[in-house]
Amino acid sequence: MYTGASLEGAVKLNNNHCDIAINWSGGLHHAKKFEASGFCYVNDIVIAILELLKYHARVLYIDIDVHHGDGVQEAFYLTDRVMTVSFHKYGNFFFPGTGDMYEIGAESGRYYSVNVPLKEGIDDGSYFQVFKPVISSVMEFYQPTAIVLQCGADSLAGDRLGCFSLSTKGHGECVKFVKDLNVPTLVVGGGGYTLRNVARCWTYETSLLVDEQISNELPYTEYLEFFAPDFTLHPEVVTRQENANSKQYMEAIVKYVCDNLRMCQHSPSVQMNDIPPDAIEDDDKTKKEDDPDVRISQELEDKMIEPKNEFYDGDKDQDKEDMET
């Protein structure tokens, strides 16, 4: 189901039915072609990117999960048509153990795998200090025509498996930065093991993606008790460990990444080919012409939603005939 949702999002982008497609149930970036890994069985990201490549010469994959996006990197390690950029915790046997900055791709894909290994405890300021220049350089050199953004929420402070100290606003700032690039984007979820923070994060980021202001106070629902004691969208960040990422370390990573990007061929092109059919049939393409002799087609009738009080029949029915006359 989650793979079909990512695939449909890619089809919608290919057919210009939307600028941003969101699938929070997707983002399972560890799954490989021949094995499941890291709670991931089918890699919906790879399947969605393959669909995007039918229409787009270059696709950029950005991963802000605390874990390295190894499954996606492995799938496109030998090609220049997909550039993978992953910001993740690396070292001390942290899962999955890959994602060193020296993993840069091979053969045609050399320099098209970008890894930003980070240490534990990174905060909003330090994270954005490396995120913005790296993505800006990637956009300058690679010039993708589509982006897939994996928004794993296990990079938030207080996650049960993560070790970063990002706030929901800091995490969302990365999403907003990618949105402002004005490139067709597929946004997917990913990791996140403190559920109340995952809900906060993806709710806030949805509001950013659709340009809708939402209150910091959570509305009353049956789930409100899970967000105690503050009941807010942006709780105060409690850091469990110090930021081990020095300014010099961050600057060295950015310099190394930018130096590698200069080795890339500027926006590689692709040979013209017949476009394969969409993996999922698009409703608008397969829609039959309406019968001019029928006032409302069956399809339109099926899509109509009647208000619950449309056929109200009772003592307070407003359309009831006046029997007292």
NUDRENZA-432183 format. One line per field, with one value per residue (C-alpha): y, x, z; residue number from 1; chain. Coordinates in Angstrom, 3 decimals. Layout:
N
v: [Y, ...]
u: [X, ...]
w: [Z, ...]
i: [NUM, ...]
ch: [A, ...]
END
This chain:
325
v: [0.000, 2.511, 1.614, 2.140, 5.546, 6.660, 5.282, 7.155, 10.325, 9.938, 9.408, 12.547, 14.558, 13.121, 14.164, 17.657, 17.066, 18.512, 20.247, 18.421, 14.898, 13.661, 10.096, 9.982, 6.185, 5.776, 6.441, 2.912, 3.590, 0.541, -2.214, -3.782, -5.534, -8.995, -8.478, -6.652, -4.422, -1.984, -2.448, -1.962, -4.668, -2.882, 0.239, 2.511, 5.349, 3.424, 2.380, 5.969, 7.309, 4.735, 6.017, 9.636, 8.743, 7.960, 11.700, 13.365, 13.308, 13.895, 13.127, 14.330, 12.242, 14.002, 12.040, 13.738, 10.547, 9.895, 6.653, 6.465, 5.885, 2.840, 1.066, 4.055, 4.764, 1.148, 1.139, 4.166, 3.875, 3.319, 5.947, 9.717, 10.053, 10.022, 11.934, 10.717, 13.103, 11.715, 13.549, 10.943, 9.719, 7.773, 5.903, 3.837, 0.927, 2.996, 1.263, 0.540, 1.166, 2.785, 6.405, 7.490, 10.720, 8.749, 6.705, 8.812, 6.388, 4.344, 4.078, 6.474, 7.359, 8.490, 11.712, 11.323, 9.816, 12.498, 11.530, 13.935, 11.907, 13.654, 13.015, 12.728, 15.669, 17.964, 20.877, 23.041, 25.649, 23.193, 21.022, 23.897, 25.204, 22.118, 21.386, 24.705, 24.992, 21.312, 21.362, 24.740, 23.356, 20.209, 22.287, 24.463, 21.582, 18.888, 20.926, 18.154, 18.293, 16.348, 15.821, 13.031, 14.157, 11.553, 13.166, 10.565, 11.941, 9.883, 12.790, 14.732, 15.233, 12.580, 9.812, 6.314, 5.158, 8.454, 10.581, 14.008, 17.073, 18.661, 20.432, 20.129, 23.673, 22.849, 19.680, 21.615, 24.334, 21.772, 20.811, 24.479, 25.082, 22.218, 23.404, 26.899, 25.429, 25.224, 21.811, 19.043, 17.152, 13.832, 13.995, 10.718, 9.801, 7.345, 6.535, 7.906, 5.946, 8.452, 8.558, 11.805, 13.663, 11.986, 13.197, 16.709, 16.815, 15.596, 17.706, 20.809, 19.903, 19.264, 22.776, 24.145, 22.243, 23.478, 27.039, 26.856, 28.490, 26.271, 26.993, 25.822, 24.723, 21.225, 20.861, 18.667, 15.080, 11.615, 11.447, 14.681, 12.896, 11.391, 14.905, 15.729, 17.692, 20.664, 19.809, 21.910, 21.376, 22.609, 21.322, 22.514, 20.534, 18.558, 17.562, 14.235, 14.754, 17.544, 18.510, 16.596, 18.393, 21.209, 24.137, 23.034, 19.529, 20.887, 23.234, 20.382, 18.241, 21.058, 21.768, 18.089, 17.747, 20.930, 19.847, 16.537, 18.272, 20.257, 16.931, 16.214, 16.757, 19.690, 18.486, 15.258, 14.735, 11.562, 10.088, 10.524, 7.403, 6.435, 7.098, 3.815, 3.645, 4.740, 2.030, 3.071, 4.113, 7.748, 8.346, 11.428, 9.616, 6.603, 8.640, 8.010, 10.849, 11.599, 10.599, 13.865, 12.305, 11.598, 14.522, 13.057, 10.231, 7.243, 8.293, 11.760, 10.314, 7.951, 10.880, 12.990, 13.232, 13.847, 15.766, 13.664, 15.804, 15.777, 13.208, 13.811, 12.454, 13.315, 15.791, 18.515, 17.968, 21.418, 20.133, 18.438, 19.646, 21.940, 19.740, 22.427, 24.457]
u: [0.000, 2.738, 4.688, 1.613, 1.101, 4.663, 4.300, 1.045, 2.665, 5.411, 2.811, 0.948, 4.175, 5.029, 1.638, 1.828, -1.200, 0.604, 3.838, 4.243, 3.063, 3.123, 3.150, 4.009, 3.606, 6.505, 10.214, 11.453, 14.975, 16.867, 15.236, 17.475, 16.668, 17.186, 16.704, 14.675, 16.562, 15.957, 12.158, 11.933, 10.570, 9.943, 11.913, 9.117, 11.597, 13.564, 10.362, 9.070, 12.391, 12.392, 8.942, 10.142, 13.075, 10.628, 9.969, 12.875, 16.501, 17.874, 16.318, 17.732, 17.158, 17.562, 17.488, 17.258, 16.604, 19.084, 20.047, 21.921, 19.725, 21.762, 19.089, 18.519, 22.245, 22.955, 20.231, 21.675, 25.363, 26.453, 24.352, 24.504, 20.763, 20.065, 22.083, 21.613, 22.329, 22.094, 22.540, 22.914, 24.657, 27.809, 30.285, 30.313, 28.593, 25.432, 22.967, 23.394, 27.137, 27.403, 27.439, 31.056, 31.816, 34.190, 31.320, 30.956, 29.615, 31.331, 31.589, 29.061, 27.805, 31.147, 30.659, 26.859, 26.521, 26.860, 27.136, 27.210, 28.231, 27.294, 28.016, 25.535, 23.760, 23.590, 21.187, 19.147, 21.827, 24.606, 22.356, 21.183, 24.766, 25.668, 22.302, 21.846, 25.286, 25.349, 21.899, 22.609, 25.792, 24.001, 21.283, 23.902, 25.932, 23.305, 20.184, 17.619, 14.177, 12.547, 13.290, 12.425, 12.687, 12.791, 11.729, 12.574, 11.509, 14.014, 16.459, 14.329, 15.415, 14.090, 13.699, 14.019, 16.552, 18.007, 20.705, 20.239, 18.778, 16.661, 13.409, 10.292, 10.946, 14.554, 13.504, 10.773, 13.221, 14.967, 11.636, 10.798, 14.202, 13.638, 10.092, 11.368, 13.584, 10.391, 11.144, 8.483, 8.890, 7.765, 7.821, 7.858, 8.109, 10.601, 11.852, 10.531, 10.128, 8.682, 5.220, 3.962, 6.945, 6.483, 2.875, 3.955, 6.736, 4.779, 1.738, 3.916, 5.716, 2.425, 1.356, 4.607, 4.165, 0.589, 1.332, -1.128, -0.558, -1.488, -1.647, 0.970, -1.866, -3.105, -6.871, -8.875, -9.082, -9.230, -5.411, -4.643, -3.458, -0.513, 0.952, 1.114, 2.316, 2.650, -0.029, 1.785, 2.987, 6.507, 7.560, 10.702, 13.736, 15.434, 18.951, 20.221, 23.808, 26.120, 26.641, 29.744, 29.867, 32.393, 32.265, 35.569, 34.208, 31.100, 33.127, 35.449, 32.475, 30.963, 34.326, 34.852, 31.343, 31.653, 35.060, 33.577, 30.641, 33.081, 34.244, 30.732, 29.673, 27.257, 23.637, 24.221, 21.778, 20.085, 19.490, 15.993, 13.844, 10.211, 8.540, 7.362, 3.735, 2.914, 3.145, -0.310, -3.001, -3.887, -7.607, -7.689, -6.086, -8.396, -11.550, -14.238, -16.182, -19.438, -22.657, -24.303, -27.756, -27.123, -27.386, -25.048, -22.696, -22.291, -18.717, -19.764, -22.637, -20.251, -18.000, -20.820, -20.879, -24.248, -24.385, -25.531, -28.652, -29.587, -32.369, -33.150, -36.560, -37.874, -39.776, -37.214, -37.061, -36.987, -38.587, -41.461, -44.872, -46.688, -49.545, -51.067, -52.642]
w: [0.000, 0.944, -2.206, -4.368, -2.761, -3.575, -7.082, -7.619, -6.312, -8.930, -11.676, -10.568, -10.750, -14.167, -15.529, -13.993, -11.780, -8.765, -7.800, -4.484, -3.673, -0.049, 1.252, 4.949, 5.030, 2.565, 2.883, 3.668, 2.490, 3.831, 1.743, -0.907, -4.152, -2.645, 1.096, 3.703, 6.105, 8.959, 9.252, 5.452, 3.141, -0.183, -1.065, -2.291, -2.867, -5.489, -7.263, -7.270, -8.592, -11.398, -12.353, -12.270, -14.541, -17.350, -17.680, -15.851, -16.983, -13.468, -10.081, -6.755, -3.620, -0.250, 3.020, 6.454, 8.425, 11.252, 9.480, 6.189, 3.111, 2.092, 0.032, -2.256, -2.586, -3.510, -6.172, -8.003, -7.092, -10.710, -12.510, -12.944, -13.503, -9.760, -7.193, -3.619, -0.735, 2.799, 6.121, 8.879, 12.009, 11.202, 13.400, 16.605, 14.780, 14.271, 11.916, 9.017, 9.246, 5.806, 4.684, 5.019, 3.151, 0.913, -0.551, -3.680, -6.304, -9.014, -12.799, -14.397, -10.924, -9.533, -7.518, -7.708, -4.229, -1.562, 2.099, 5.032, 8.122, 11.343, 15.006, 17.847, 19.431, 16.409, 16.908, 14.532, 13.905, 13.130, 10.964, 8.787, 8.642, 6.601, 4.947, 3.143, 1.467, 0.463, -1.145, -2.765, -4.336, -5.476, -7.162, -8.856, -10.284, -10.852, -11.741, -11.117, -12.689, -9.822, -6.123, -3.707, -0.064, 2.706, 6.018, 8.646, 12.036, 14.042, 13.678, 16.187, 19.783, 22.156, 19.565, 21.026, 18.422, 17.207, 18.780, 17.158, 18.868, 16.139, 16.919, 14.761, 13.527, 12.639, 10.828, 9.044, 8.000, 5.782, 4.205, 3.607, 2.015, -0.452, -1.178, -1.987, -4.725, -6.837, -8.311, -8.552, -5.284, -3.842, -0.027, 1.912, 5.587, 7.049, 10.531, 13.799, 17.013, 19.469, 17.963, 19.461, 17.982, 14.597, 14.519, 15.492, 12.905, 9.881, 10.778, 10.894, 7.667, 5.882, 6.850, 5.407, 2.148, 1.628, 2.870, 5.745, 9.128, 12.088, 15.793, 18.270, 20.573, 19.760, 19.221, 21.544, 20.229, 21.700, 21.350, 23.203, 26.342, 24.413, 23.998, 27.711, 29.558, 27.169, 24.543, 21.919, 18.364, 19.144, 22.575, 24.248, 23.093, 25.851, 24.750, 26.057, 24.910, 23.874, 20.259, 19.146, 15.781, 15.924, 13.536, 12.001, 11.406, 9.672, 7.483, 6.470, 5.389, 3.337, 1.666, 0.794, -0.666, -2.734, -4.045, -5.177, -6.860, -8.987, -10.426, -11.735, -15.291, -15.192, -15.382, -17.374, -20.217, -21.367, -24.806, -26.254, -25.983, -26.199, -22.843, -21.256, -20.082, -16.529, -13.878, -12.654, -15.114, -14.690, -14.114, -16.333, -19.271, -19.130, -18.526, -21.113, -22.648, -20.869, -22.615, -23.738, -23.264, -19.585, -17.159, -14.495, -15.386, -13.098, -12.304, -11.181, -9.178, -7.386, -6.447, -5.039, -1.253, 0.334, 3.622, 6.549, 6.949, 3.261, 3.662, 7.328, 8.175, 11.589, 13.715, 13.052, 9.293, 7.669, 4.466, 6.237, 5.040, 7.435, 8.759, 10.980, 8.182]
i: [1, 2, 3, 4, 5, 6, 7, 8, 9, 10, 11, 12, 13, 14, 15, 16, 17, 18, 19, 20, 21, 22, 23, 24, 25, 26, 27, 28, 29, 30, 31, 32, 33, 34, 35, 36, 37, 38, 39, 40, 41, 42, 43, 44, 45, 46, 47, 48, 49, 50, 51, 52, 53, 54, 55, 56, 57, 58, 59, 60, 61, 62, 63, 64, 65, 66, 67, 68, 69, 70, 71, 72, 73, 74, 75, 76, 77, 78, 79, 80, 81, 82, 83, 84, 85, 86, 87, 88, 89, 90, 91, 92, 93, 94, 95, 96, 97, 98, 99, 100, 101, 102, 103, 104, 105, 106, 107, 108, 109, 110, 111, 112, 113, 114, 115, 116, 117, 118, 119, 120, 121, 122, 123, 124, 125, 126, 127, 128, 129, 130, 131, 132, 133, 134, 135, 136, 137, 138, 139, 140, 141, 142, 143, 144, 145, 146, 147, 148, 149, 150, 151, 152, 153, 154, 155, 156, 157, 158, 159, 160, 161, 162, 163, 164, 165, 166, 167, 168, 169, 170, 171, 172, 173, 174, 175, 176, 177, 178, 179, 180, 181, 182, 183, 184, 185, 186, 187, 188, 189, 190, 191, 192, 193, 194, 195, 196, 197, 198, 199, 200, 201, 202, 203, 204, 205, 206, 207, 208, 209, 210, 211, 212, 213, 214, 215, 216, 217, 218, 219, 220, 221, 222, 223, 224, 225, 226, 227, 228, 229, 230, 231, 232, 233, 234, 235, 236, 237, 238, 239, 240, 241, 242, 243, 244, 245, 246, 247, 248, 249, 250, 251, 252, 253, 254, 255, 256, 257, 258, 259, 260, 261, 262, 263, 264, 265, 266, 267, 268, 269, 270, 271, 272, 273, 274, 275, 276, 277, 278, 279, 280, 281, 282, 283, 284, 285, 286, 287, 288, 289, 290, 291, 292, 293, 294, 295, 296, 297, 298, 299, 300, 301, 302, 303, 304, 305, 306, 307, 308, 309, 310, 311, 312, 313, 314, 315, 316, 317, 318, 319, 320, 321, 322, 323, 324, 325]
ch: [A, A, A, A, A, A, A, A, A, A, A, A, A, A, A, A, A, A, A, A, A, A, A, A, A, A, A, A, A, A, A, A, A, A, A, A, A, A, A, A, A, A, A, A, A, A, A, A, A, A, A, A, A, A, A, A, A, A, A, A, A, A, A, A, A, A, A, A, A, A, A, A, A, A, A, A, A, A, A, A, A, A, A, A, A, A, A, A, A, A, A, A, A, A, A, A, A, A, A, A, A, A, A, A, A, A, A, A, A, A, A, A, A, A, A, A, A, A, A, A, A, A, A, A, A, A, A, A, A, A, A, A, A, A, A, A, A, A, A, A, A, A, A, A, A, A, A, A, A, A, A, A, A, A, A, A, A, A, A, A, A, A, A, A, A, A, A, A, A, A, A, A, A, A, A, A, A, A, A, A, A, A, A, A, A, A, A, A, A, A, A, A, A, A, A, A, A, A, A, A, A, A, A, A, A, A, A, A, A, A, A, A, A, A, A, A, A, A, A, A, A, A, A, A, A, A, A, A, A, A, A, A, A, A, A, A, A, A, A, A, A, A, A, A, A, A, A, A, A, A, A, A, A, A, A, A, A, A, A, A, A, A, A, A, A, A, A, A, A, A, A, A, A, A, A, A, A, A, A, A, A, A, A, A, A, A, A, A, A, A, A, A, A, A, A, A, A, A, A, A, A, A, A, A, A, A, A, A, A, A, A, A, A, A, A, A, A, A, A, A, A, A, A, A, A]
END
